[in-house]
Amino acid sequence: MPQHPTAAGARTRERILEAAEHLMRTIGLGRATTKEIARAAGLSEAALYRHFSSKEELFVKVLEERLPALGTLIAALSEDPGERTAEDCLTEIARTATLFYEASMPIASSLFAQPALLERHREGLRKLGAGPHKPLAELTGFLRALRDDGSIRADADPESAAALLLGACYQRAFLRLFVGEDGSPKPVDEFAAGLARTILTGVG
């Protein structure tokens, strides 16, 4: 079972996450075993398991802690948007989502080539209360709160609006990775602002 980290433990944990991210990006999620990750971090596999309960937890923590923090951002904006307008919030979410998908897609895509691995990770993420559906649910909740306080139209469909925004971000990430810059030449900040305005035109 993972232990509460000391300062040295926190440094070791960070080394493991760094090694895990590197291997997941370079050799793929399927081949990035806990044994290989531990070796890359200069540790025994037993030492790795003192910090992480499973490869699935490592995968989740890489996404949460070493990639753009999409879930954390939506949660923070839902709790307290501060002086940000709805458009400001959606622009920031769209920008972060685009960068998150561009960073995570190469790591996660190898799952779909191995059905058994995909099922194992699906079950592992379910046990951890994690998964790619979480940002959609969180953004739907955020938009529902905007609807309830009158910031967007009373007949707006928060789930559809959330799906449109995140789906567009995912597509841009895919095109950038597959085609290169020609697949989506608009800078990410400009893309995010335009997407937020377009979504709000439909529900504002």
Order of alpha helices (4+ residues) and beta strands (2+ residues): alpha-alpha-alpha-alpha-alpha-alpha-alpha-alpha-alpha-alpha
